[in-house]
Amino acid sequence: MPIIESVAITSSKSLAQARQRVIGQYRQWQRAVPGIVEQFQLSMPMSVIRAKIREEFEKNRYVSDLKSIDVLLVKGQMDYQETVNAWKQQSQLMNYFAKEEADPKPTTFLEKFYAGI
């Protein structure tokens, strides 16, 4: 996998331009999934990783402030660069999936008692 160079930070002039930049970053992430799976030797299907990427983008779907969108784009680009260049460890990458793999939290008194809470 080639090393991704840093990108100059630019600000969006309009919501339409910001939208295009977000779509471009989303596509960049989706194209990198096979390389990420191979590089980190992940034992999960690519569809799960693609769904998680989509979920992360969907979290900020309704952000409409240009400055906030630009900050999110910069953070996304930094995260992409760290992931593709293998500056992250596998455990850091797996933190994104911790919620799905975690045991359900105890709800009743006895479950909490047995769990030591």
C-alpha positions in Angstrom: 0.0 0.0 0.0 1.5 3.4 -1.0 2.1 5.9 1.7 -0.5 8.7 1.7 1.0 12.2 1.9 -0.5 14.9 3.9 -3.0 17.2 2.1 -3.2 20.9 2.3 -6.1 22.1 4.5 -8.7 24.0 2.5 -12.0 25.5 3.5 -15.2 25.0 1.6 -16.8 28.0 -0.1 -20.3 26.6 -0.1 -22.4 23.7 1.2 -22.3 22.1 -2.2 -18.6 22.2 -2.3 -18.4 20.7 1.2 -20.8 18.0 0.2 -18.6 17.0 -2.8 -15.6 16.9 -0.5 -17.4 14.7 2.0 -18.5 12.3 -0.8 -15.0 12.2 -2.1 -13.6 11.3 1.3 -16.3 8.7 1.8 -15.4 7.1 -1.6 -11.7 7.3 -0.6 -12.4 5.3 2.6 -14.6 2.7 0.8 -11.9 2.1 -1.9 -9.3 1.6 0.8 -11.2 -1.2 2.6 -9.6 -4.2 0.8 -6.1 -2.8 1.6 -7.0 -2.2 5.2 -8.4 -5.7 5.7 -5.2 -7.1 4.2 -2.8 -4.8 6.0 -4.3 -5.3 9.5 -5.2 -9.0 8.8 -8.8 -8.4 10.0 -11.0 -11.5 10.4 -14.2 -9.8 9.6 -15.9 -9.4 6.2 -15.4 -6.3 4.2 -19.1 -5.6 4.3 -18.9 -5.1 8.1 -16.1 -2.6 7.7 -17.9 -0.7 4.9 -21.0 -0.5 7.0 -19.0 0.9 10.0 -17.5 3.5 7.7 -21.0 4.5 6.5 -22.2 4.6 10.1 -19.4 7.0 11.1 -20.2 9.3 8.2 -24.0 9.1 9.0 -23.3 10.3 12.5 -22.6 13.8 11.1 -25.0 13.8 8.3 -27.0 16.8 9.5 -24.1 19.1 10.3 -24.7 22.2 8.2 -22.1 24.7 9.5 -19.3 25.0 7.0 -16.5 25.4 9.6 -17.7 22.3 11.4 -17.8 20.3 8.2 -14.3 21.4 7.4 -13.0 20.3 10.8 -14.7 17.0 10.4 -13.1 16.6 6.9 -9.7 17.3 8.3 -10.2 14.8 11.2 -11.4 12.3 8.7 -8.4 12.8 6.4 -6.0 12.5 9.4 -7.7 9.3 10.4 -7.6 7.9 6.9 -3.9 8.8 6.6 -3.1 7.1 9.9 -5.0 4.0 9.0 -3.7 3.5 5.4 -0.1 4.3 6.4 -0.4 1.8 9.3 0.4 4.4 11.9 -2.4 2.8 13.9 -2.2 -0.5 15.7 -4.8 -3.2 15.1 -6.2 -2.6 18.6 -6.9 1.0 17.8 -8.7 0.1 14.6 -10.8 -2.5 16.5 -12.0 0.1 19.0 -14.5 1.2 16.3 -16.1 -2.3 16.5 -16.0 -2.6 20.3 -19.7 -1.6 20.6 -20.9 -4.5 18.4 -18.7 -7.1 20.1 -19.2 -6.1 23.7 -21.5 -8.1 26.0 -24.8 -6.5 26.8 -24.9 -4.4 29.9 -26.7 -5.9 32.9 -30.1 -4.4 33.5 -31.7 -6.3 36.4 -30.4 -6.2 40.0 -29.2 -9.7 40.0 -27.3 -9.3 36.7 -25.6 -6.2 38.0 -24.8 -8.0 41.3 -23.2 -11.0 39.4 -21.3 -8.6 37.2 -19.9 -6.8 40.3 -21.4 -3.5 39.6 
